[in-house]
Amino acid sequence: MSEEFKTIVDSSFDNGIPLWIYTEDYIYGIVPTAGDKWLEVSYTFEDPDEPLMKGEKSPDFAYQLMMEEISKGVTFYVEDLKVPLLKEFAGGSGKSGSDLISAVIEELITNTSKYTDNIDFLIKSKDDLGKLKDKV
């Protein structure tokens, strides 16, 4: 499973900018695919049977899942994450679908310090992908 995960990670920037979040317990990603779809990926370290879960999602559903993960999952690890401020950005962006997902990812990566003092949970560039692969 880890080889399949590493392949996904290696190609994750091929069709745009993905969101990669990592914690002590799991890795979560929303990765743009060749069509107007997004691949939701999670790798749970303590799951010996099926650590890798993945599925292709429509842009609207992928956005909902991404925001749910940020607001309910990540905030458990990053307590000062200002989710309402990020949601305010998203709501005021005037974008929808894949454009909205990309805008939120770009905003979070570019202006991380606006939303949290903790920057050790987010992959900001292709150069940082090794951090994910080292964890599996």
C-alpha positions as CSV (number, residue, x, y, z in Angstrom):
1,M,0.0,0.0,0.0
2,S,2.7,2.4,0.8
3,E,4.1,2.2,-2.8
4,E,0.7,3.1,-4.2
5,F,0.6,6.1,-1.7
6,K,4.1,7.2,-2.7
7,T,3.0,7.1,-6.4
8,I,0.0,9.3,-5.7
9,V,2.2,11.7,-3.7
10,D,4.8,11.9,-6.5
11,S,2.2,12.7,-9.2
12,S,0.1,15.0,-7.0
13,F,1.3,18.2,-8.5
14,D,0.8,17.0,-12.1
15,N,-2.6,18.7,-12.6
16,G,-2.5,21.6,-10.2
17,I,-1.8,22.3,-6.6
18,P,-2.9,19.6,-4.1
19,L,-3.7,20.0,-0.4
20,W,-1.5,17.8,1.8
21,I,-2.0,17.8,5.5
22,Y,0.0,15.6,7.9
23,T,-0.4,14.8,11.6
24,E,1.1,12.3,14.0
25,D,-1.7,9.9,13.1
26,Y,-2.5,10.3,9.5
27,I,-2.0,12.1,6.1
28,Y,-4.8,13.7,4.3
29,G,-4.8,15.0,0.7
30,I,-7.1,16.5,-1.9
31,V,-5.3,16.0,-5.3
32,P,-6.5,17.4,-8.6
33,T,-6.8,14.8,-11.4
34,A,-6.7,15.1,-15.2
35,G,-10.5,15.7,-15.5
36,D,-12.6,18.0,-13.4
37,K,-12.3,15.6,-10.5
38,W,-10.3,15.4,-7.2
39,L,-8.8,12.5,-5.5
40,E,-9.3,12.4,-1.8
41,V,-6.5,10.4,-0.1
42,S,-6.0,9.4,3.5
43,Y,-3.2,7.3,5.0
44,T,-3.7,6.2,8.6
45,F,-0.6,5.1,10.3
46,E,-2.2,2.8,12.9
47,D,-4.4,0.9,10.5
48,P,-2.4,-2.3,9.6
49,D,-5.1,-3.7,7.3
50,E,-6.0,-0.8,5.0
51,P,-3.9,2.3,5.8
52,L,-4.6,3.9,2.4
53,M,-8.1,5.1,1.5
54,K,-8.7,6.9,-1.7
55,G,-11.6,7.9,-3.9
56,E,-12.3,10.2,-6.8
57,K,-14.8,13.0,-6.0
58,S,-16.7,15.7,-7.9
59,P,-15.4,19.3,-7.2
60,D,-18.4,20.2,-5.0
61,F,-18.2,17.1,-2.9
62,A,-14.4,17.3,-2.7
63,Y,-14.7,20.9,-1.4
64,Q,-17.2,19.8,1.3
65,L,-14.9,16.9,2.3
66,M,-11.8,19.1,2.4
67,M,-13.5,21.8,4.5
68,E,-14.9,19.1,6.9
69,E,-11.4,17.6,7.3
70,I,-9.9,21.1,8.0
71,S,-12.6,22.1,10.4
72,K,-13.1,18.8,12.3
73,G,-9.9,16.7,11.8
74,V,-7.1,19.2,11.6
75,T,-8.3,21.4,14.4
76,F,-7.8,18.5,16.8
77,Y,-4.1,18.8,16.0
78,V,-3.8,22.5,15.2
79,E,-5.9,24.1,17.9
80,D,-5.4,27.7,16.8
81,L,-6.5,27.1,13.2
82,K,-8.9,29.9,12.2
83,V,-11.4,27.9,10.2
84,P,-14.1,30.6,10.3
85,L,-11.6,33.0,8.7
86,L,-10.8,30.5,6.0
87,K,-14.5,29.8,5.3
88,E,-15.0,33.6,5.1
89,F,-12.3,33.7,2.5
90,A,-13.9,30.9,0.5
91,G,-17.3,32.5,0.7
92,G,-16.0,35.8,-0.5
93,S,-13.9,34.4,-3.3
94,G,-16.8,34.3,-5.9
95,K,-15.5,31.0,-7.1
96,S,-17.1,27.5,-7.2
97,G,-16.1,23.9,-8.0
98,S,-12.5,23.2,-8.8
99,D,-11.7,26.9,-8.9
100,L,-12.9,27.3,-5.3
101,I,-10.9,24.3,-4.1
102,S,-7.8,25.7,-5.8
103,A,-8.3,29.2,-4.3
104,V,-8.7,27.8,-0.8
105,I,-5.6,25.6,-1.1
106,E,-3.6,28.5,-2.5
107,E,-4.8,30.8,0.2
108,L,-4.0,28.4,3.0
109,I,-0.5,27.6,1.5
110,T,0.4,31.2,0.7
111,N,-1.0,32.8,3.9
112,T,-0.6,30.0,6.5
113,S,0.4,32.5,9.2
114,K,-2.9,34.3,8.8
115,Y,-4.8,31.2,9.9
116,T,-2.4,29.6,12.4
117,D,0.9,29.9,14.1
118,N,1.6,26.2,13.4
119,I,3.0,25.6,10.0
120,D,4.2,22.0,10.6
121,F,1.1,20.3,9.2
122,L,1.0,21.5,5.7
123,I,2.9,20.7,2.5
124,K,3.5,23.9,0.7
125,S,5.4,22.9,-2.4
126,K,6.5,19.9,-4.4
127,D,9.9,20.1,-2.7
128,D,8.3,19.1,0.6
129,L,6.7,15.9,-0.6
130,G,9.5,13.9,0.9
131,K,8.1,14.6,4.3
132,L,5.0,12.6,3.4
133,K,6.9,9.7,1.9
134,D,9.2,9.5,4.9
135,K,6.2,9.0,7.2
136,V,5.0,5.8,5.5
